[in-house]
Amino acid sequence: MRTLLNIGLLLVLTANPGFSQQKGAPPKVYVSKGTCPFECCTYRDWTARRPLSLLDRPGGRSIARIADGEQVLALTGEIHAKPLRFRVRRSGPHDDGVPAGSVVYLLHPVGEGFWLVWFKGKAVRIDPDYGGPVSSYRWWAKVKTRSGQIGWVLMSAKDLAFNHVDACS
C-alpha cells in the first residue's frame, strides 16, 4: 500500500509543470497580460492599415476579417515571450535590484530602453545594456470590431498593423 501511495505522489509531483523547473527558472513561455511593448503604446480606437485576421484566441483560428481602414476598439493586449538567458553587464539606478553579473532571462521590451526580465522567480524591469540577440516574443492585441465581434490580432512593434497605437506620434 505504501508503495502505491509513493507512486501516486510521484505521479502528482511530476505532472505538476513547476516540478521539473529549476528553482527560479522562467516558464518556457512567459505571458505578460495587459501590456504593450513600447513607450506611448496605448489601447484605444485604432484604424487598420491593411486587411487582418481576427482570431478566437492568441494563435487560434480565424473568426473574422478586419478590412483595410476599419476602426476597432483595442481592449487590451498580452505578450507571449520565450525567455532568453543572459548575464547583466552593469546595473543602473532603475534596475529593480538586479546587480551586475546576475543571470536573468530576457522577456520583452517595455519602452524607453527598458526590458522585462525574469530574475529570481519573478519578472522585473531593467535597462539591460544588452547588445545580443533579441528574445522571441509575440504581441497580441484583443480588439472589438464595430459589429461587436471580439478577437485577437497578432501585432508587431516594428510594423504596426493599426494607426493610433502610438500615442506619442
HUVENNOR-V622491 format. One record per residue. RES is the residue in three letters. PHI is phi in radians with two decimals (999 if undefined). D_LAST is the distance of its C-alpha to the last C-alpha in Angstrom with 2 decimals. Layout:
RES|PHI|D_LAST  RES|PHI|D_LAST
This chain:
MET|999|68.56  ARG|-1.07|66.84  THR|-1.09|65.82  LEU|-1.12|64.23  LEU|-1.13|62.30  ASN|-1.10|61.09  ILE|-1.12|60.00  GLY|-1.09|58.17  LEU|-1.12|56.39  LEU|-1.07|55.42  LEU|-1.12|54.00  VAL|-1.13|51.95  LEU|-1.15|50.56  THR|-1.31|49.74  ALA|-1.36|48.10  ASN|-1.31|45.68  PRO|-1.00|42.49  GLY|-1.34|42.14  PHE|-1.12|45.75  SER|-1.41|45.29  GLN|-1.36|42.20  GLN|-1.11|42.81  LYS|-1.00|42.35  GLY|1.50|38.78  ALA|-1.25|37.61  PRO|-1.31|34.45  PRO|-1.16|34.77  LYS|-1.05|34.60  VAL|-2.25|31.35  TYR|-1.69|29.32  VAL|-1.88|27.37  SER|-1.83|24.61  LYS|-1.53|24.10  GLY|1.25|21.25  THR|-2.05|18.81  CYS|-2.23|15.49  PRO|-1.58|15.53  PHE|-2.65|12.47  GLU|-1.09|10.92  CYS|1.23|8.51  CYS|-1.19|9.99  THR|-2.52|11.43  TYR|-1.69|14.23  ARG|-2.92|14.26  ASP|-1.20|14.64  TRP|-2.13|13.34  THR|-2.13|14.41  ALA|-1.13|16.24  ARG|-1.65|15.50  ARG|-2.90|19.14  PRO|-1.10|22.31  LEU|-2.39|22.43  SER|-1.57|25.30  LEU|-1.76|25.40  LEU|-1.84|27.65  ASP|-1.24|30.04  ARG|-2.82|28.97  PRO|-0.96|27.03  GLY|1.34|28.94  GLY|-1.50|31.12  ARG|-1.70|32.29  SER|-1.23|30.50  ILE|-2.06|31.09  ALA|-2.94|29.02  ARG|-2.06|26.61  ILE|-1.90|23.18  ALA|-1.40|23.01  ASP|-1.00|20.38  GLY|1.51|18.40  GLU|-1.27|19.86  GLN|-1.59|18.11  VAL|-2.34|18.74  LEU|-1.78|18.44  ALA|-1.37|17.24  LEU|-1.59|19.89  THR|-2.92|19.72  GLY|-2.75|19.78  GLU|-2.63|21.95  ILE|-2.02|22.20  HIS|-1.85|25.57  ALA|-2.07|26.29  LYS|-1.72|29.40  PRO|-1.02|30.05  LEU|-2.11|30.61  ARG|-1.29|33.16  PHE|-2.79|32.74  ARG|-1.80|34.04  VAL|-1.22|31.92  ARG|-1.32|32.51  ARG|-2.53|31.76  SER|-1.95|30.83  GLY|-1.89|28.32  PRO|-1.20|28.42  HIS|-2.01|25.88  ASP|-1.75|27.46  ASP|0.80|29.16  GLY|1.31|32.63  VAL|-1.68|32.46  PRO|-1.32|34.75  ALA|-0.98|34.67  GLY|1.58|36.80  SER|-1.24|35.96  VAL|-1.58|35.56  VAL|-2.28|32.49  TYR|-2.11|30.89  LEU|-1.16|27.27  LEU|-1.87|25.56  HIS|-2.84|21.76  PRO|-1.24|18.67  VAL|-2.18|17.21  GLY|1.96|14.52  GLU|0.98|14.82  GLY|1.48|17.71  PHE|-1.56|19.66  TRP|-2.27|21.47  LEU|-1.53|23.63  VAL|-2.25|27.18  TRP|-1.67|30.56  PHE|-2.48|33.04  LYS|0.90|36.51  GLY|1.50|36.00  LYS|-2.61|32.61  ALA|-1.55|28.88  VAL|-2.36|27.47  ARG|-1.78|24.30  ILE|-2.48|24.79  ASP|-1.76|23.41  PRO|-1.34|25.78  ASP|0.79|25.96  TYR|-2.02|26.28  GLY|-2.12|26.51  GLY|-1.61|28.32  PRO|-1.10|27.58  VAL|-1.50|24.71  SER|-1.08|25.93  SER|-1.59|26.07  TYR|-2.50|23.85  ARG|-2.23|22.59  TRP|-1.82|19.81  TRP|-2.04|20.91  ALA|-1.99|19.20  LYS|-1.63|21.61  VAL|-2.23|20.81  LYS|-2.13|22.89  THR|-1.39|23.34  ARG|-1.09|24.30  SER|-1.42|27.89  GLY|1.69|27.79  GLN|-1.24|27.90  ILE|-1.99|26.41  GLY|-2.90|25.81  TRP|-2.06|23.83  VAL|-2.22|21.49  LEU|-1.30|21.18  MET|-1.93|17.61  SER|-2.47|16.36  ALA|-1.26|13.60  LYS|-1.53|14.00  ASP|-2.30|14.16  LEU|-1.10|12.41  ALA|-1.39|14.93  PHE|-2.27|12.80  ASN|-1.49|9.79  HIS|1.32|8.04  VAL|-1.35|8.87  ASP|-1.65|5.83  ALA|-1.26|5.68  CYS|-1.59|3.79  SER|-1.95|0.00
